Amino acid sequence: MDVNIALRTFVRTVETGSLTAAARDLSITQPAVTKHLRNLEHHVQARLLERTSRSLRLTAHGAALYETSRNALADIDAAIEGVRRQTGRIEGKLRIHVPSCLGTRYFHRFVMEFKQRHPTVSIDLILDHRQADLLLENFDLSVVYGKPTGQDQIARRIGFVRRIIVASPDFLHRTGKLNIKKLSEVDLVATTTILSPRGLLPLLHKGRSIAVPVRPALKTNNAEVLIASLKGGLGLGPVQQLLVSDALADGSLVHVLPDYEVKPTEAFLVYPTAKFLRPAVRSFVDYAMPKLRAIEGIDQRASA
């Protein structure tokens, strides 16, 4: 029996909570996972997992072995990559989760640049709008909106993501001069999560929170649809400034009501406990953080 393979199979089975998921994650068959677990239990002469058709549960012996082995395996991986780093080579696999809007427009470019520097690094870049579970889904890094609360995570603050109100010149030509009172009378284009349950748009004005009743013409969870609708003159709306910096520069969108904006969201780059931070992960963090902080529309201080 290869103890290293058996322990890695055991650890991923515990973390994914499923033989099938562990098999998929390890690129082996489910019967192979079962065999490795059975051999490991025979090797340690103790029951490690209580398995039913619907669930897995660690025994006391299994819990003790899991805590020790996951740390030991992480240390081994870090030590091996550390030696490689000393020779000037950054290798290994990175699995990264990023919100779609940030990932498509910016993060993908950072990944490509990093790959050019370190061609032997393999990267899985997963883009969507949900909150990822780093441990369960085996992510090395994740960009998170809102302060993370995980006990086994290190969070490095990227900055505050600004949301400003924009509209197309054509829309402004049709509606005339805008003020905060008129905001309730014109069509709004927004994300599905920005409005309060009562349909109010929460805004900041000189450090004071206000809530404005609005008339949504379109709500969407897709940034590209949001921006295309704003450019097309369907309405005005709040949007992450980092998504429309180009449109503001070329005049296809205009920043309106500049004294008002949605409360900015704090963004973090999150990764597992630093004690087990692999060199490839550390190198990418060191490379990506200054680039993320330099994005127009990400401020280091919250709006006043």
C-alpha positions in Angstrom: 0.0 0.0 0.0 1.2 3.5 -0.8 0.5 5.4 2.5 0.9 8.8 0.8 -1.8 8.1 -1.8 -4.1 6.5 0.9 -3.8 9.4 3.2 -4.4 11.9 0.4 -7.5 9.9 -0.6 -8.7 9.9 3.0 -8.2 13.6 3.4 -10.1 14.6 0.3 -12.9 12.2 1.1 -13.3 13.9 4.5 -13.1 17.4 2.9 -15.5 16.7 0.1 -17.8 14.5 2.2 -18.3 12.0 -0.6 -16.5 9.1 -2.2 -17.8 10.2 -5.6 -16.5 13.8 -5.1 -13.2 12.6 -3.8 -12.8 10.3 -6.8 -13.6 13.1 -9.2 -11.2 15.5 -7.4 -8.4 13.0 -7.4 -9.1 11.8 -11.0 -9.5 8.1 -9.9 -12.5 5.8 -9.8 -14.8 5.5 -6.8 -13.8 1.8 -6.3 -10.2 3.0 -6.1 -11.2 5.5 -3.4 -12.9 2.7 -1.5 -9.9 0.5 -1.8 -7.5 3.1 -0.6 -9.7 3.8 2.4 -10.1 0.1 3.2 -6.3 -0.4 3.0 -5.6 2.6 5.2 -8.0 1.4 7.9 -6.4 -2.1 7.7 -2.9 -0.4 8.0 -3.8 1.6 11.1 -6.0 -1.2 12.5 -8.8 1.2 13.3 -12.1 2.3 11.8 -11.7 5.8 10.3 -15.1 6.5 8.7 -18.6 5.4 9.4 -20.2 5.1 5.9 -23.8 4.8 5.0 -25.5 5.1 1.6 -26.1 8.8 2.3 -23.3 10.1 4.5 -19.8 9.9 5.8 -18.9 10.5 9.5 -15.5 10.5 11.0 -14.8 8.3 14.0 -12.7 9.6 16.9 -9.6 7.8 15.4 -10.5 9.2 11.9 -10.8 12.8 13.3 -7.4 12.6 14.9 -5.7 11.1 11.8 -7.4 13.7 9.6 -6.1 16.7 11.6 -2.6 15.3 11.7 -2.4 14.1 8.1 -3.9 17.1 6.4 -1.3 19.3 8.1 1.5 16.9 7.4 0.6 16.5 3.7 0.4 20.3 3.3 3.8 20.7 4.9 5.3 18.1 2.6 3.8 19.8 -0.5 5.1 23.2 0.7 8.6 21.7 1.4 8.8 20.2 -2.1 7.7 23.4 -3.7 10.0 25.4 -1.5 13.0 23.5 -2.8 11.8 24.0 -6.4 11.4 27.7 -5.7 15.0 27.9 -4.4 16.1 26.7 -7.9 14.1 29.5 -9.5 11.1 27.4 -10.6 7.6 27.9 -9.4 5.5 24.8 -10.2 2.3 23.1 -9.2 -1.4 23.7 -9.6 -3.5 26.7 -8.5 -7.2 26.5 -8.2 -8.7 30.0 -8.0 -12.3 31.3 -7.5 -13.2 34.8 -8.5 -16.5 36.7 -9.0 -17.4 36.7 -12.7 -17.4 40.5 -13.1 -13.9 40.9 -11.7 -12.6 37.7 -13.2 -13.6 38.3 -16.8 -12.5 41.9 -17.0 -9.3 41.9 -14.9 -8.3 38.7 -13.1 -8.0 36.6 -16.2 -5.4 39.0 -17.5 -3.4 38.7 -14.3 -3.5 34.9 -14.6 -2.2 35.1 -18.1 0.6 37.4 -17.1 1.6 35.1 -14.2 1.5 32.1 -16.5 3.9 33.8 -18.9 6.3 34.2 -15.9 5.8 30.7 -14.6 4.7 28.4 -17.5 4.9 25.2 -15.4 2.2 26.4 -13.1 -1.3 24.9 -14.0 -4.2 27.1 -13.1 -8.0 26.4 -12.7 -9.8 29.7 -12.8 -13.4 29.4 -11.7 -15.7 32.4 -12.3 -19.2 32.8 -10.8 -21.2 34.9 -8.3 -21.4 32.5 -5.3 -19.3 32.2 -2.2 -16.9 29.3 -2.6 -15.9 26.9 0.2 -12.1 26.8 -0.1 -11.7 23.5 1.8 -14.6 21.6 0.4 -13.9 22.7 -3.2 -10.2 22.5 -2.9 -9.5 26.2 -3.9 -6.1 27.7 -3.1 -7.4 31.3 -3.5 -10.7 33.1 -3.6 -11.7 36.8 -4.1 -14.5 37.5 -1.6 -16.8 40.5 -1.3 -17.4 41.2 2.3 -15.2 40.3 5.3 -14.6 36.5 5.5 -15.4 34.7 8.8 -13.6 31.4 8.2 -11.4 30.2 11.1 -8.9 28.5 8.8 -8.5 31.3 6.4 -6.1 34.2 5.9 -7.7 37.3 4.3 -5.7 40.1 2.7 -7.8 43.2 2.1 -7.8 44.4 -1.6 -9.8 47.5 -0.9 -13.3 49.0 -1.2 -15.1 48.4 -4.5 -17.0 51.6 -5.4 -20.4 51.6 -7.0 -21.4 54.8 -8.8 -24.5 55.8 -10.7 -24.1 56.0 -14.4 -26.2 56.6 -17.5 -25.8 57.0 -21.3 -25.7 60.4 -22.9 -28.9 59.4 -24.9 -30.8 58.6 -21.7 -29.7 61.9 -20.1 -30.8 63.8 -23.2 -34.3 62.2 -22.9 -34.7 62.7 -19.2 -33.0 66.1 -18.8 -31.1 67.3 -15.7 -31.1 64.9 -12.9 -31.3 65.4 -9.1 -31.9 63.0 -6.3 -35.6 63.6 -6.2 -35.9 62.8 -9.9 -34.1 59.5 -9.4 -37.4 58.0 -8.2 -39.1 59.0 -11.4 -36.8 57.5 -14.1 -36.1 54.0 -15.1 -33.4 52.1 -13.2 -31.2 49.2 -14.3 -29.5 47.3 -11.5 -28.3 44.0 -10.2 -30.7 41.7 -8.5 -29.1 42.1 -5.1 -28.6 45.9 -4.9 -32.1 46.9 -3.9 -33.5 46.5 -0.4 -36.5 44.0 0.2 -38.8 47.0 0.0 -37.4 48.0 -3.4 -35.4 51.0 -2.1 -31.9 51.9 -3.5 -29.5 52.4 -0.5 -27.1 55.3 -1.1 -24.5 57.3 0.7 -24.4 61.1 0.7 -21.6 62.9 2.6 -21.3 59.9 5.0 -25.1 59.7 5.6 -27.1 56.7 4.5 -30.4 57.3 2.6 -32.8 55.0 0.9 -34.4 56.2 -2.4 -37.6 54.6 -3.9 -36.9 53.6 -7.5 -38.6 52.3 -10.6 -36.6 49.2 -11.8 -36.9 48.7 -15.6 -34.5 45.8 -15.5 -32.8 43.7 -12.8 -30.1 41.2 -13.8 -27.3 39.1 -12.2 -25.0 39.5 -15.2 -22.6 42.4 -15.4 -22.3 42.4 -19.2 -26.1 42.6 -19.5 -26.2 45.4 -17.0 -23.6 47.4 -18.8 -25.1 46.8 -22.2 -28.5 48.0 -20.9 -27.0 51.1 -19.4 -25.1 51.9 -22.6 -28.3 51.2 -24.6 -30.1 53.9 -22.7 -32.6 51.6 -21.0 -32.1 53.5 -17.7 -29.6 54.7 -15.2 -28.2 52.6 -12.5 -25.5 51.8 -9.9 -22.6 49.8 -11.1 -19.1 48.8 -10.0 -16.8 51.6 -11.2 -14.2 49.0 -12.2 -16.6 47.6 -14.7 -17.3 50.9 -16.5 -13.9 52.8 -16.4 -13.5 52.3 -20.2 -17.1 53.4 -20.9 -16.6 56.5 -18.8 -13.4 57.3 -20.6 -14.9 57.0 -24.1 -18.1 58.8 -23.1 -20.5 56.0 -23.8 -21.5 56.3 -20.1 -21.6 59.3 -17.8 -21.1 59.5 -14.0 -24.3 61.1 -12.7 -25.2 62.4 -9.2 -21.5 62.2 -8.2 -22.4 63.2 -4.6 -24.3 59.9 -4.2 -23.1 56.3 -4.5 -23.9 52.9 -3.1 -22.0 51.9 0.0 -18.7 50.4 -1.2 -18.1 46.7 -0.7 -14.8 45.5 0.9 -13.0 42.9 -1.1 -10.5 40.4 0.1 -8.1 37.8 -1.3 -8.6 34.7 0.8 -6.5 31.6 1.1 -5.9 28.8 3.6 -3.9 29.3 6.8 -0.5 30.8 6.0 1.4 28.0 7.8 0.6 25.7 4.8 0.8 28.3 2.0 2.5 26.7 -0.9 5.2 28.7 -2.8 3.1 28.8 -6.0 0.2 30.2 -4.1 2.4 32.7 -2.2 4.0 33.8 -5.5 0.6 34.4 -7.1 -0.6 36.4 -4.1 2.5 38.6 -4.2 2.0 39.1 -7.9 -1.8 39.7 -7.9 -2.3 41.9 -4.8 -0.7 45.1 -6.1 -2.5 44.7 -9.5 -5.8 44.3 -7.8 -5.3 47.3 -5.5 -4.4 49.4 -8.6 -7.7 48.8 -10.4 -9.6 52.0 -11.0 -12.7 51.9 -8.8 -11.0 50.0 -5.9 -10.1 52.4 -3.1 -8.1 51.8 0.0 -10.5 53.8 2.1 -14.2 53.7 2.3 -16.1 56.7 0.8 -16.7 59.4 3.2 
